[in-house]
Amino acid sequence: MVDFFKAFLELAPSEGMVFEAIRLGDDRNDYLARTADGAPVFLIEDSCPSHYRVSRSLRHITIDYQVRCKIKLAGGYREGVFAMVHCSAGSSEFHQLFVKCLGSVIRSLPSKRTTNEIESQLAKLIEIFYSLSNSSSKRTSGLWAELWIIANSSSVTRALEAWHDSADERFDFANSNMLVEVKSTTKPIRNHEFSLEQLSVREPQKGIVASLLLQPLTSGKSILDLVDQIERASNLSFELKRKLWKNISQALGSEFERRLEKRFDVAYAAKNILFFDMSEIPKPTPITDPRITSVRFVSNLSGVASYPNSLLQTLFN
């Protein structure tokens, strides 16, 4: 898989509307280029008859439609009309997130599409970046652990399908057979916080807690490294790629620059993951008083019976 961010860093800045660019695939005329101020810009081919479209601007991203540009490639120049998706001249961390996210999702779009289709799909894409202006209560280690589970499952596609659509959902993963809650800690003891509602599972679904001990490591894998591993493992659909990046941006929030720098030891995680039946988790006795709700507690899972680590390979079957 081409490292588009690395290739982007080697591009020369644009001169007016002339862009030195990288083609996003042999079967498409979409490109990644660099603006005059050094920020990344995607050029998405739009060969439909010209119709006026209002530009869209977010805090980090601007979209302009039906812009005539000249593309400088290794074999010469190519002129065309494009939708331009460019980000502000922000930090290198945001540029990397922008290139990896949009580059991945744009490559899963149909190679032939109308202006209306481009506008509709880009509207879905820019939703991904709304969350980067909001605060997030999710720990970086929690997102890393969920991505590690997906990356190391036997089916990345089924794992992503089971992954939550919203941070407000009760469980991290859910399908017709299984409910999975992922817990992580950087401490040596498996103390995890639960709610009583999280451990209330009804037949025929089975409830599983995946507990990971994590260890920060400068040479370990980052969140974006795990995303690369996930995308290499399967030919994901547009919708699954959008879901992947939407969940990541919601979890990263406005502190994405600091969170993206975090790295953890993958070998330590693989060695120290355990799976527990939710019915075996130590918990308070059921609360019968209807005036008491949302009970949360910390449970030490040391000594609790666990499943073999090989469960990960059948978790989402």
N, C-alpha and C positions, 0 to 999 in steps of 0.2 A: 504494500500500500504506500502510495506517495505521501511523504510528509509535506503537506502543502504549506504549513507555517514556516518550515525551514526553507522551502523554495521561495516563499513570499519575501523572506528577509534578504534574499539575494537579488530581488527585482529593483530596477531603477525607478525613482519617482516619475510620475507622469509629467508630460509637457503639454499643458493645455488639455485637449481631449484626445491626446495620443498616449496610449498606454502600452508599456512593455508588460506582457501578461503570460500566465500559465493556463493552458487549456485544462478544464476539469475532467475531460474524458475524451477518448477517441471518437465516440459516437455523438458528441454534442458540441455546440458552439457557445459554451458558457466559459467564463474566464475569471481568474483571480488576478488582480493588479494592485498597484500601489499609487495612492494619490500624491499630489505635489508636496503635501505636508507629511508624507510617510505612513499614512494610515491605510489599512487594507480596504479594497473595494471589490465587490463581485459584480460582474457584467453578465446579465442573463439575456440571451438572445430573444428579441421580440420582433418578428418579421411581419406582424399583422399591419393592416392599414392604420395610419396615424389617427389616434383619437386622444383628446386631452385627458390627462389623468392628474389629479391633485397629488403633489408630493406629500410624503408622510414623514414626520420627524418624531423621534423619541429622544430621551436624554442621551443615549449613546449611538443611535442609528438614524440615518436618513435614507429614504427611498425616492428615487426620481424615475419616472417612466418615459420610455420612448426617446432616449437620448442617443444622438448620433455620435459614434466614437470610431477612432481608428486604432486597431490592435496591431502591435508590433510583435511578431512571432519569429521563431528561428528561421523560417523560410521566407519571410517577407512581411507585408502588411495586409490586413484585412479590415475593410470598413463595414459597419453595420449599425443597426438600431438595437439598443439594449435597455433593460431595466437596470438601474445602478443602485446597489445596496452598499452604502459605505458607512463606516463608523467614525466617530470623533477621534481626533488625534490624542487618544488617551494613553494609558499605560501599556507596556508590553504584555502584561498578563491579560488585559482585556482584548488586545489584538489577537493573542493566541486563542482565547476562548471564542472570539468572533469567527476566526478562520476555521477552526476545527468544527465548530457547531454548524455554521451555515454551509461550509464546504461539504460536509457530510450530507446534510439534508438536501441541498440543492442538487447534488449528484443523483439523488433518488427520484427527482422529478422527471416526468416524461420529457424526452428530448424535443418533441414537437408540441407546442401549446399556444393558445391564444393569449392576447393581452389580458383578457378577463380572467383566464385561468392563472396566469402569472400573478395578477393582483390578489386573487383569492388565496393562492398558496403562500404568498409573501405575508399576507395578513396573519396567517397561522404561524408563520415563522417568527415574526417580530413579537408575538405574544410571549415567546420564550424569554425575551430580554426584559419584559416588564418587571419581573421579580428582582432583577439586579439593582433596583432602586429601593427595595424594601428590606427591612430587617428580617432575619431568620433565626428561629430558636433552635434549629437542628444543629447538633454537633457535627463537626467535620468528620470525626471518627465514625459516626453513625452512617453518614452518606457513603464513606469509603467502604464500610463493612457491607452495606447493601450492594454496592457495585462489585465488590469482590465475590459475593455470593453469585451474582448474575454471571460474571466473567468465568467462574469456575464450575458452573452447572453443566450438565450434559446437553442442555438445549438452551442457548441464549435467547432464542425467540420465545419459547414457552415461559422462561423466567421473566422476560420483559412484559409479556402479556399478563402475567400474574402480578407484576409490580403495581403498587398503588398509583392511582391517577391524581390523588390529592394528598397533601401532607396531613389533612384532617381525618383520613381514614383510620379505622381502629387497628388494622394490621398492615404490615409492610408488604406482604404478598398474600394473594388469595386466589384460589380457583375452586372448582366444584368439589374437589377432594381434600384440599389442604389449606390451612391457614398458618402463615409463618410470621413470627415476630423476630426481628433481628436485634440483638443487644450486643454492645461492644463496650470495652473498657481498656484503658491504658494502664490500669493497675493490675497487680498479680493475682488478685482475688476476684472471683466471679460474683461481685455484688451488682445486681441490676435492679432498676426501678420498674415496677409494673403498676397497672391499674387492675382492679378486680374484673372490670369489663373486658380487658384484654385476654384474660385467662378463662373467659366464659365461652366455651365452644359447644355447639350442639351437633349431634349426629346428623348426617353421616360424615361430616367434615372432621378431619383430624387436626388438632392444634399442635404446632411445633415451635419451640424457641431455639433459635440458632444463636449461640453465645460465642463471641470471638474475643480473645485477648489480643490486643494490638500493641506494637512497640514502635514508637517513632524512630525513623532511620533516614539519615540524610541521603543515602544512596538507594532508598526504597522506592516504591511506586506511588505516584500522585494520583489524584482523581482523574486527571486527563490521561494518564498512562493506562488506567483501568478502562476508560472509555475507548481508547485505541484498541485494547485487547478485545473488548466486547464487539466493536464494529468489524474487526478482522475475522471474528469467529463465525459470522453469519451474514447473509445478504439481507439486511433488514429493510422492511418497507418504509415508505415515507412516514406513515403514522407512528410506527414504533420508534423511528429515529427522533421524531418530534416529541414523543412521550419521554424518551430517554433524556433529551436535552432540557425539556421543560421541567422535569423533576429535579435535574441537577441545578438549574438556575434558581428554582424555588428554594432549594436547600442551601445554596451558596449565599443568596441574598446580597445585600450591599457590601458585605465584607469579603466578596469573592476573591479579591487580590490576595489577602492574607490566607484564606482557606486553600487556594490553589497551590500554595507553597508547601502545604503539609504533605509529608511522605511517611509511609509505614512499611515495615518489613513483611513481605509477602510470605516468606518461608516460615516466619514466626506465626503468622495468622493461620497458615495451613496446618501447622503443628498443634495449634491451640484453639481449634474450633470444636465445639461440642454441640450436640443436638439433644433437646429434652422434650419429653411429652409435657404439654401444658398442665395436664392433670397432676403431674409429679412436682410442680413448682410449689415450694412452701409459701403459704398465703394465710391471711387471717380467716377466721371462721366466717361463713356467709352473714352479711348484715341484713337483718330482717326489718329494721326500723326504716320506713319509707322516707323519713326526713333526712337520712344520711345517704349521700350520693358521691360518686367520683372518688372512691377510696383509692389512694396510692400508697405504695409501700416499697421498701427495698428488701430483696431476698438474696441470701447467699446460697449459690448453687453448688458449693463445694460438697461432694459426697452424694449428690442427687444422681440417681440412675440415669444414664444417657444412652443414646443410640450410637452405633458405629459411625465414624466420620464418612463412610461410604454412602450414607443416606443422601448426601448432597447430589450424588449422581442420579438419584431417582426422585428427588424432591418435587420436581415439577412435571413428572410424567403423567 
